[in-house]
Amino acid sequence: MSYLTTEKRANIFAEYGGNAKNTGSIEGQIALLTERIQQISKHLQANKKDFSTQRGLMKMVGQRKSLLMYLSKHNLSGYRALIEKLGLRK
């Protein structure tokens, strides 16, 4: 399983968070979680019996859901733009 490199994290936060140093932005955190979820999903397709990773994936999905709910309550236009950009939902 390949982990996110420092450069890739910086690129994700620069693209979605506005600045590579802005690691606290909700949009950047959601984009980072989405990237990790996609990597773990690929891993689980090849390793179907890896139940501990499956549990970690479910925790990440729940955390992303919580962050998305927070973003939708506080910045609806930003929420809609982010889910369109990431390709989440519908």
PyMOL commands that place a pseudoatom at each C-alpha (Angstrom):
pseudoatom trace, name=CA, resn=MET, resi=1, chain=A, elem=C, hetatm=0, pos=[0.000, 0.000, 0.000]
pseudoatom trace, name=CA, resn=SER, resi=2, chain=A, elem=C, hetatm=0, pos=[1.484, 3.311, -1.039]
pseudoatom trace, name=CA, resn=TYR, resi=3, chain=A, elem=C, hetatm=0, pos=[1.173, 6.155, 1.406]
pseudoatom trace, name=CA, resn=LEU, resi=4, chain=A, elem=C, hetatm=0, pos=[0.844, 9.811, 0.556]
pseudoatom trace, name=CA, resn=THR, resi=5, chain=A, elem=C, hetatm=0, pos=[4.151, 11.562, 0.149]
pseudoatom trace, name=CA, resn=THR, resi=6, chain=A, elem=C, hetatm=0, pos=[4.788, 15.012, 1.540]
pseudoatom trace, name=CA, resn=GLU, resi=7, chain=A, elem=C, hetatm=0, pos=[4.702, 16.518, -1.950]
pseudoatom trace, name=CA, resn=LYS, resi=8, chain=A, elem=C, hetatm=0, pos=[1.372, 14.889, -2.748]
pseudoatom trace, name=CA, resn=ARG, resi=9, chain=A, elem=C, hetatm=0, pos=[-0.126, 16.128, 0.522]
pseudoatom trace, name=CA, resn=ALA, resi=10, chain=A, elem=C, hetatm=0, pos=[1.122, 19.639, -0.221]
pseudoatom trace, name=CA, resn=ASN, resi=11, chain=A, elem=C, hetatm=0, pos=[-0.414, 19.456, -3.701]
pseudoatom trace, name=CA, resn=ILE, resi=12, chain=A, elem=C, hetatm=0, pos=[-3.769, 18.334, -2.294]
pseudoatom trace, name=CA, resn=PHE, resi=13, chain=A, elem=C, hetatm=0, pos=[-3.826, 21.135, 0.274]
pseudoatom trace, name=CA, resn=ALA, resi=14, chain=A, elem=C, hetatm=0, pos=[-2.683, 23.683, -2.327]
pseudoatom trace, name=CA, resn=GLU, resi=15, chain=A, elem=C, hetatm=0, pos=[-5.434, 22.626, -4.729]
pseudoatom trace, name=CA, resn=TYR, resi=16, chain=A, elem=C, hetatm=0, pos=[-8.319, 22.319, -2.279]
pseudoatom trace, name=CA, resn=GLY, resi=17, chain=A, elem=C, hetatm=0, pos=[-7.228, 24.299, 0.776]
pseudoatom trace, name=CA, resn=GLY, resi=18, chain=A, elem=C, hetatm=0, pos=[-5.966, 27.358, -1.054]
pseudoatom trace, name=CA, resn=ASN, resi=19, chain=A, elem=C, hetatm=0, pos=[-2.402, 27.086, 0.266]
pseudoatom trace, name=CA, resn=ALA, resi=20, chain=A, elem=C, hetatm=0, pos=[0.014, 24.201, 0.854]
pseudoatom trace, name=CA, resn=LYS, resi=21, chain=A, elem=C, hetatm=0, pos=[0.553, 25.402, 4.435]
pseudoatom trace, name=CA, resn=ASN, resi=22, chain=A, elem=C, hetatm=0, pos=[-3.201, 25.598, 5.163]
pseudoatom trace, name=CA, resn=THR, resi=23, chain=A, elem=C, hetatm=0, pos=[-3.497, 22.053, 6.490]
pseudoatom trace, name=CA, resn=GLY, resi=24, chain=A, elem=C, hetatm=0, pos=[-6.400, 22.926, 8.766]
pseudoatom trace, name=CA, resn=SER, resi=25, chain=A, elem=C, hetatm=0, pos=[-8.855, 23.812, 6.016]
pseudoatom trace, name=CA, resn=ILE, resi=26, chain=A, elem=C, hetatm=0, pos=[-11.938, 21.615, 5.955]
pseudoatom trace, name=CA, resn=GLU, resi=27, chain=A, elem=C, hetatm=0, pos=[-11.822, 21.314, 2.159]
pseudoatom trace, name=CA, resn=GLY, resi=28, chain=A, elem=C, hetatm=0, pos=[-8.215, 20.137, 2.241]
pseudoatom trace, name=CA, resn=GLN, resi=29, chain=A, elem=C, hetatm=0, pos=[-8.917, 17.606, 4.992]
pseudoatom trace, name=CA, resn=ILE, resi=30, chain=A, elem=C, hetatm=0, pos=[-11.865, 16.179, 3.051]
pseudoatom trace, name=CA, resn=ALA, resi=31, chain=A, elem=C, hetatm=0, pos=[-9.774, 15.934, -0.125]
pseudoatom trace, name=CA, resn=LEU, resi=32, chain=A, elem=C, hetatm=0, pos=[-6.979, 14.186, 1.775]
pseudoatom trace, name=CA, resn=LEU, resi=33, chain=A, elem=C, hetatm=0, pos=[-9.397, 11.701, 3.327]
pseudoatom trace, name=CA, resn=THR, resi=34, chain=A, elem=C, hetatm=0, pos=[-10.930, 11.050, -0.096]
pseudoatom trace, name=CA, resn=GLU, resi=35, chain=A, elem=C, hetatm=0, pos=[-7.496, 10.257, -1.530]
pseudoatom trace, name=CA, resn=ARG, resi=36, chain=A, elem=C, hetatm=0, pos=[-6.714, 7.875, 1.336]
pseudoatom trace, name=CA, resn=ILE, resi=37, chain=A, elem=C, hetatm=0, pos=[-10.135, 6.212, 1.023]
pseudoatom trace, name=CA, resn=GLN, resi=38, chain=A, elem=C, hetatm=0, pos=[-9.536, 5.588, -2.675]
pseudoatom trace, name=CA, resn=GLN, resi=39, chain=A, elem=C, hetatm=0, pos=[-6.120, 4.024, -1.988]
pseudoatom trace, name=CA, resn=ILE, resi=40, chain=A, elem=C, hetatm=0, pos=[-7.469, 1.784, 0.766]
pseudoatom trace, name=CA, resn=SER, resi=41, chain=A, elem=C, hetatm=0, pos=[-10.417, 0.734, -1.404]
pseudoatom trace, name=CA, resn=LYS, resi=42, chain=A, elem=C, hetatm=0, pos=[-7.970, -0.460, -4.065]
pseudoatom trace, name=CA, resn=HIS, resi=43, chain=A, elem=C, hetatm=0, pos=[-6.045, -2.366, -1.406]
pseudoatom trace, name=CA, resn=LEU, resi=44, chain=A, elem=C, hetatm=0, pos=[-9.205, -4.030, -0.110]
pseudoatom trace, name=CA, resn=GLN, resi=45, chain=A, elem=C, hetatm=0, pos=[-10.239, -5.150, -3.586]
pseudoatom trace, name=CA, resn=ALA, resi=46, chain=A, elem=C, hetatm=0, pos=[-7.051, -7.202, -3.751]
pseudoatom trace, name=CA, resn=ASN, resi=47, chain=A, elem=C, hetatm=0, pos=[-7.081, -8.273, -0.079]
pseudoatom trace, name=CA, resn=LYS, resi=48, chain=A, elem=C, hetatm=0, pos=[-10.676, -9.127, 0.739]
pseudoatom trace, name=CA, resn=LYS, resi=49, chain=A, elem=C, hetatm=0, pos=[-9.944, -10.645, 4.160]
pseudoatom trace, name=CA, resn=ASP, resi=50, chain=A, elem=C, hetatm=0, pos=[-8.050, -7.671, 5.579]
pseudoatom trace, name=CA, resn=PHE, resi=51, chain=A, elem=C, hetatm=0, pos=[-10.680, -6.820, 8.167]
pseudoatom trace, name=CA, resn=SER, resi=52, chain=A, elem=C, hetatm=0, pos=[-8.601, -4.413, 10.250]
pseudoatom trace, name=CA, resn=THR, resi=53, chain=A, elem=C, hetatm=0, pos=[-8.007, -2.215, 7.210]
pseudoatom trace, name=CA, resn=GLN, resi=54, chain=A, elem=C, hetatm=0, pos=[-11.690, -2.478, 6.390]
pseudoatom trace, name=CA, resn=ARG, resi=55, chain=A, elem=C, hetatm=0, pos=[-12.535, -1.136, 9.849]
pseudoatom trace, name=CA, resn=GLY, resi=56, chain=A, elem=C, hetatm=0, pos=[-10.089, 1.732, 9.374]
pseudoatom trace, name=CA, resn=LEU, resi=57, chain=A, elem=C, hetatm=0, pos=[-11.718, 2.521, 6.045]
pseudoatom trace, name=CA, resn=MET, resi=58, chain=A, elem=C, hetatm=0, pos=[-15.153, 2.701, 7.669]
pseudoatom trace, name=CA, resn=LYS, resi=59, chain=A, elem=C, hetatm=0, pos=[-13.781, 5.079, 10.332]
pseudoatom trace, name=CA, resn=MET, resi=60, chain=A, elem=C, hetatm=0, pos=[-12.315, 7.326, 7.625]
pseudoatom trace, name=CA, resn=VAL, resi=61, chain=A, elem=C, hetatm=0, pos=[-15.578, 7.347, 5.696]
pseudoatom trace, name=CA, resn=GLY, resi=62, chain=A, elem=C, hetatm=0, pos=[-17.401, 8.365, 8.882]
pseudoatom trace, name=CA, resn=GLN, resi=63, chain=A, elem=C, hetatm=0, pos=[-14.893, 11.108, 9.585]
pseudoatom trace, name=CA, resn=ARG, resi=64, chain=A, elem=C, hetatm=0, pos=[-15.236, 12.431, 6.028]
pseudoatom trace, name=CA, resn=LYS, resi=65, chain=A, elem=C, hetatm=0, pos=[-19.016, 12.360, 6.389]
pseudoatom trace, name=CA, resn=SER, resi=66, chain=A, elem=C, hetatm=0, pos=[-18.791, 14.405, 9.592]
pseudoatom trace, name=CA, resn=LEU, resi=67, chain=A, elem=C, hetatm=0, pos=[-16.535, 16.972, 7.939]
pseudoatom trace, name=CA, resn=LEU, resi=68, chain=A, elem=C, hetatm=0, pos=[-18.866, 17.180, 4.942]
pseudoatom trace, name=CA, resn=MET, resi=69, chain=A, elem=C, hetatm=0, pos=[-21.857, 17.774, 7.223]
pseudoatom trace, name=CA, resn=TYR, resi=70, chain=A, elem=C, hetatm=0, pos=[-19.946, 20.544, 9.027]
pseudoatom trace, name=CA, resn=LEU, resi=71, chain=A, elem=C, hetatm=0, pos=[-19.027, 22.142, 5.701]
pseudoatom trace, name=CA, resn=SER, resi=72, chain=A, elem=C, hetatm=0, pos=[-22.604, 21.950, 4.416]
pseudoatom trace, name=CA, resn=LYS, resi=73, chain=A, elem=C, hetatm=0, pos=[-23.903, 23.702, 7.540]
pseudoatom trace, name=CA, resn=HIS, resi=74, chain=A, elem=C, hetatm=0, pos=[-21.313, 26.494, 7.479]
pseudoatom trace, name=CA, resn=ASN, resi=75, chain=A, elem=C, hetatm=0, pos=[-20.544, 26.995, 3.768]
pseudoatom trace, name=CA, resn=LEU, resi=76, chain=A, elem=C, hetatm=0, pos=[-23.153, 25.518, 1.438]
pseudoatom trace, name=CA, resn=SER, resi=77, chain=A, elem=C, hetatm=0, pos=[-21.679, 26.906, -1.777]
pseudoatom trace, name=CA, resn=GLY, resi=78, chain=A, elem=C, hetatm=0, pos=[-18.212, 25.621, -0.836]
pseudoatom trace, name=CA, resn=TYR, resi=79, chain=A, elem=C, hetatm=0, pos=[-19.724, 22.238, -0.007]
pseudoatom trace, name=CA, resn=ARG, resi=80, chain=A, elem=C, hetatm=0, pos=[-21.426, 21.968, -3.384]
pseudoatom trace, name=CA, resn=ALA, resi=81, chain=A, elem=C, hetatm=0, pos=[-18.274, 23.025, -5.224]
pseudoatom trace, name=CA, resn=LEU, resi=82, chain=A, elem=C, hetatm=0, pos=[-16.146, 20.520, -3.300]
pseudoatom trace, name=CA, resn=ILE, resi=83, chain=A, elem=C, hetatm=0, pos=[-18.354, 17.492, -3.890]
pseudoatom trace, name=CA, resn=GLU, resi=84, chain=A, elem=C, hetatm=0, pos=[-18.534, 18.401, -7.569]
pseudoatom trace, name=CA, resn=LYS, resi=85, chain=A, elem=C, hetatm=0, pos=[-14.739, 18.742, -7.766]
pseudoatom trace, name=CA, resn=LEU, resi=86, chain=A, elem=C, hetatm=0, pos=[-14.064, 15.477, -5.905]
pseudoatom trace, name=CA, resn=GLY, resi=87, chain=A, elem=C, hetatm=0, pos=[-16.774, 13.564, -7.724]
pseudoatom trace, name=CA, resn=LEU, resi=88, chain=A, elem=C, hetatm=0, pos=[-18.653, 12.571, -4.574]
pseudoatom trace, name=CA, resn=ARG, resi=89, chain=A, elem=C, hetatm=0, pos=[-22.376, 11.854, -4.567]
pseudoatom trace, name=CA, resn=LYS, resi=90, chain=A, elem=C, hetatm=0, pos=[-24.454, 11.490, -7.671]
for i in range(1, 90): cmd.bond("trace and resi %d" % i, "trace and resi %d" % (i + 1))
show_as sticks, trace
zoom trace
